[in-house]
Amino acid sequence: MTQNFNQTRLARACCALAIFAALLGSTAPSPLYPYYLETLDLDKVVGTAIFSIYAAGALLALFVSGKIGGQLEDLRKVIIPGLILTALGAALFAMADTLSLLLIGRFLNGFGTGAITGMASAALFSIYPAEQRRTAAVLATLSFTGGAAGGPILSSIALSLNFAPTVSPFIVIVLLSALAATGLAVSHWPRKAPKPAPTITANEPETGVHLPMFILACLVICVAWMLGSILMALGTDLGISVYGLPSVALAGLVPAIFQLFAGLGQFVWGRFPVEKAVFVGLLGMILAQIALILAEPGGLGYVMLALMPICGFCYGAAFVGSLGLANKSATPDTREKYIARFYVAGYLSNSIPTVMVGYVSDLWGLKMAFFFFSLVLIAIALVGLGLLRKYRSDPVIAVQV
């Protein structure tokens, strides 16, 4: 067992790198949105559409990969094409000087990311032995958030150095995607055991999932990704126009700080039982959002910056907890399908609220849009806490991942 586990070291590293590269491509454009809006003379709702069409591509890929992933013995057949599409999307984005190219590039990047995130996460969970499954969930979410944090940092550095900021970050994404694909192609990959014939009786229906746990996991990722998507797409704008931060460089720290502490939150809370991680994540996001609402009227930009570590840390707790719940809720034969569905819920919450906030911003202003968004997020998080309290006595949920 130890020898087989050591043989998969390259495969595990490249699965993590694949997730990292995909999410790097997902968030690298965030600090560049004000530039694109100004250069192409776009409304905010169009800017959020550029952000959200990525989620549409990811959703389509998740639906496809969720259906075929469970039938494949080798998940690299999904992950490597996903990396190729991610690289192609980044290359198109680097060359984009029109709205149509931006949209096509983002869609391809999203499709590649959707193919990668669900299958690479499921692959990591399958490769690790049962006693190390929590490590798999932590590695997957850290790679996810590391890429999400690295994207705006990479673009912000390129902006500050004036080093081809609309081109150089995407070249890095292409190179990392190629490295991950090459590593996966040559790595030792464990084969899935053949599926046993189904033994379903009338008295014992096989559902393949612990439904209450899975619903809770999906609701928690919805809350976390709603918050994360708004801060990534509009965090710089919020910092300047709503909270009064004095410069674009300072406001650009909003998404970067959020994602850095999200990674820390996942690393810390990945060592705790999933129900504790979910509880801390939901409660912390509620309290931080209330504080952000209270800071709005005075335009307290430095209060907003000070709250970003808390928002990110609690987001990280919620994310790693929800992924642990989703992995735990499914059987080995249905894990690929339900992890894909879990990410479908996440990407829906990533895209729809962001476009709606952009639309309301054009009608009534960003301050009012963010206020209503905050109220909705708090309400859904409270529902999540209620479900957690209802199901936490369930012995299946209470078991640590």
N, C-alpha and C positions, 0 to 999 in steps of 0.2 A: 504493500500500500504506500509506504514512504517513498519507494523508488518510483512508482507510477506518479505520485504527486510531484516529485522533483522533476520528472520528465515534462510535466505540463507548465513549468515555470515560465517559459517563453510565451506559451498560449495565454496564460493568465495576465502577464504583463502587456501583451498586445491587445487583449480584450479591454483592459483598463485604458491603454493608449488610444484605442479606437473611440471609446466613449469620450475621452478627454478632447481628442481632435474634433469630433463632431460638435461638442458643446462649445469649443473655442470658436468654431465657425458660426454657431448660433448667436453668440453675444458680441463678437468682435465689431459688428456694425453699430452697437449702441452709442458710443461717443460720437459717431459720425453722422447720426441722424440729423442734428441741427445743420450740418454742412449740406446734406442732401436736400433738406427742406428749403434752405435758402438758395442753393444753386439751381435747383429744378423748379423753384417757386411752387411748393406743394403745401396743401393744408395739413393740419395735424392728423385728421382722420386718414389721409393718404399715407402719412408717415407711419401710423400704427398699422395700416394695411400691409406695408412692406414688412413690418415686424411679424404680423400675424399670418401672412401667407406661408411663412416658414412652418407654422403649426399645422396649416392645412396639408402641406406635403408630408409632415411627420405623421399626421393622423392616417392619411392614405396608406403610407408604408406600414404603419402598425396594424391596420386591418389586414393587409396582405400577409405580412410576416407572421401575424398571430394565427392565421389559417394554415400556413404551410410549415411554420417552425416546428410544430409538434410531430410532423411527418418526416422530418429530416434527421438523419443520423449525424450529420456534420453541419453545425450551425454557421460555419465559415461560409457556406454557400449563400447565406443572407448577409453576413457581416461585411465580407470583402466587397461585394457590389455596392453596399451602402457607403463604404469608404470611397469608392470610385466616384459615386454621385456627389458625395460631400466635397471631394476635391474639385469636381467639375463645377459645382455651384460656387465655390470660393473663387475659382478662376474667372467665371463669368462676372462675379461681383467686382473683382479687381479691375475688369475692363469696362464696367458699366458706366455709361455717360447719359443714359436715358432711363426713364421710369420702367419701361418694359424689360430692360436687361436686369435691373435691380430685382424686379418681381420674379423673373425666371431663375436668376441665381439663387434667390432666397428659397424658392419652391424646391429646387433641386437639393439645396443644402438641407432643407427640412425633410425631404423624402429620404435622403441618406441617413440623417440623424434618427429618424423613426425606425429605419431598418436596423440601425446599430444598437440603439439604447435598449430596446426590449430584448433582443436576441443576445447581445453581449452580457447583459445583466443576468439573464437566465443561464447563459453558458458558464459564467463565473460561479453561480450558485450550484450548478451541476458538477463542475470540476472539483470544487472544494469538498472534502469529506464532511459527513454530517456534523461532527463536533466543531467544525470551523465555519459553518454556514453564516454565522454572524459576521465573521471577517469578510466573507464574500459580499454581503450587503453593504458593509462599510466601504470596501474598496470600490464598489460600483458607484455609490453615492458620492464618495470623495472624488472619483474621476469625473463624475458629472459636474459637481460644483467647482472642482479645480479648473475644468475647462470653461465653465460659465464665468468664473472670476478672471481667468487669464485673458479672455477675449477683450473686455474693456480695458484691462491693464495694457495689453499689447497695442491696442489702437491709441490709447492715451499717450503711451511712450512715443509712438510714431508721430502723433500730433505735436507733442512738445518738442520733438527734435526736427519737426517738419521733414520727416524721412518718408516721403511718398505715403502719407497716411491712408489713402484709399486703395493702395496697392500692396504695400509690404506686409501688413498683417495677414492678408489672404494667401500670399506666397508661403508663409510659415504654415498655414493650415494645409495647403496642398502637400508640402513636404512631410508633415507629420502623418497625414492620411496615407501617403505612399509608404512610409516607414511601417505603420501599423499593418497595412495590407500585406506587405512583403514578409513581415515577421509571422503573421498568421499563416501565410501560405507555406512556410517552411517549418512550422512548429509541430511538435507531437500533439495530436488531438485525440482525446479519448472518445471512443465510439459508444453510442448509446446501446444499452442492452435491448434486444428485441422486445416489443410489447407483448405481454401475455394476452391470450385470448380473453375477451370480456366474460365475466361470470356474474352477470346481473340477474337478479331474480325479482319477482313481483314484489316481494316484501322488502327488498334491499336495493333501491334505486341508487345508481352511481352518479353523483353530480360532479365530482372532481374538484369541488371547492367548498370551503367553509364560508358560506355566503355572508353571514353577519360580519365576520372578520374582514372579508374582502370589501364589503360596502364601506366599512369604517376606514380601511386603507385608502380607498378611492376618495372619500370625502376629505381626508386629511391632506392628501397630495393636492386636491383642488384648492384648499385654503392656502397651502404653501406656495403653489405655483401662481395663483392669482396675485399674491403679494410680490413674488419674484418677478413676474412678467411686467407688472406696472413699473417697478423700480428700474428694471433693465431698459424698458422702452421709453419711459418718461421721467426717469429719476433725475437726469441732468436738467430737463425743463422745469421739473418741480422745484429743484434746488434754487434755480434762478428766479423764475416768475412767481412762485408761490411763497417760498421761504426766504427769498432775498439774499441768497449767497452772491458775493460780489464778482465772481469770475466763472467762466466756463471750466477752467482747470479745477477749481475747487468743487464745483457742482459735479464734475466728472468723477469725483471720489465717491459719490453716493452709490452707484452700482458696484464699484470696485470693493469698497469697504463691506457692503452687504454680502457680496459673494465670498470674500475672504473669511468672514466670520461664519458664513454658512458652512464652509468647509470645516472650520474648527468645531462647529456645533455637531456636525456629523461624526467627526473623529471622536469627540468626547462622548456623545450620547449613543454611539454605536456599541459602546461597552456596557450599556444598561439594558434592562428588559424593555421590550418595545412599548409596552403600555406607559411606562414612565417617560420615555422619550416623546411619545405622542402627547401626553398630558402637559409636559413642560413646553413643548412646541406650540400647542394651541393656546395655552394660557398666556405665554409670553408674547405671542403675536397679537392677541387681543389687547393686552396692556400697552404694548408699544404703539398700536394703532390709535388707541385712545389718546396717548401722549402726543402723537402726530396731529391729531385733530385739534387738541388744545393749543398746539404751537402755531397753527395756521394763522389765526387772526393777527398776531404780532409779527408775522414773517420771521420767525426765529430760526434762521438758517443753521446756526451752530447747534441748536437743539436737535434739528433734523439729523445733522451729521453724527451727533452724539448717540442718537437712537439707532443708527444703522448697524452697529455691532450687535445690539440686542435683537433687532429684527432678523439679522442674518443668523445669529446663534440659534434662535428659536426656530427659524425656518429649517436649519440643518437638523435640529432635533426631530422636527415633524417629518421631514423627508426621509431620514434614515429609519425612523420608526414605522412610517407608512410602508416603505419598501419591505421592511422586515415582516410586517403583517401580511402584505400581498404574497411574498414568497412562502410564508408559513401556511397561508390559507389554501394553497393549491397542492395537489398531489404531483409526484414526479411526472406522470404522463400528461398532466394538463398545465404544467408550470409555464411553458412558453406562451400558451394561449392566454392565460390569465395575467401574466406579466405584461403582455402586449395590451390587454384591455385596461390594466392599471395605468399604463402610460397614455392610453387614449383619453382616459378621464383627466389626466394631468395636462395634456396638450389642449383639450377643449377648454379647460379653465385658464390655460395660458393665453389662448387666442381670443375667445369671445369677449371676456371682460375688457381686454386691452383695446379692441376695436370700439366697444361701447364707450369707454372712457374717452377715446379720441373723438368720437362723434359728439358726445355731450360737451367736450371741451370746445369744439367749434361753435356750439350753440350758446353755451352759458359760461364758458371760461374753465380753465384747468382747475382752479381752486374749488369750484362747485362740483366738478366731476370727481375730483379726488375725495371730496367730503362724502358724496353718495357711495362711492366705491368702498370707502372705509367702513361705512355703516353696514353694507352688504357683507363684507369680509368678516366683521365682528359677529354678525348674526349667524353666518354659516359655521364659524369656529365654535360658537356656543352650542350649536346643534351637535358638532363633533364631540365636544366635552360631554354632552348628555348621552350620546351613544356609547362613548367610552365608559362612562359610569354604569350604563346598563349592561354592557357586555364584559366588563373587567372581571366579574366573578366567574365567567365562562372558563373552565379549566384549559381549554385549548388556547384561548387568547392569553391567559396568564402565563403560559409556558414561555420561557425566554427563547428567542431565536438564536 
